[in-house]
Amino acid sequence: MKNVTLSADEDQIERARSIARAQRKTLNAAFREWLAQFTASAGDAQGFDALMKHMRHVDAGRRFSRDELNER
């Protein structure tokens, strides 16, 4: 595991510690959870981009209007 040094407003750090304490975890553990979620969401965007690139050959035959795209 690698150590990272971050800087933030002192009040924010204290509020974050209080929230983490209320959730019965350390601020470090809360940050690790956030980092895992943050990196997972970035992976979703990369997956979407890869899918769109893979599907580039699909042709609907014409461009649809906004109203057609929003029909239910």
DAVEN-V375146 format. One record per backbone hydrogen bond with DSSP energy under -1.0 kcal/mol. CO is the residue of the C=O (numbers start at 1). NH is the residue of the N-H. Records with the same first field share a line. If there is no record, write none. Layout:
CO->NH ; NH
This chain:
9->13
10->14
11->15
12->16
13->17
14->18
15->19
16->20
17->21
18->22
19->23
20->25
21->24
26->30
27->31
28->32
29->33
30->34
31->35
32->36
33->37
34->38
35->39
36->40
37->41
38->42
39->43
40->44
41->45
42->46
43->47
44->48
45->49
46->50
47->51
48->52
49->53
50->54
51->55
53->56
55->58
65->69
66->70
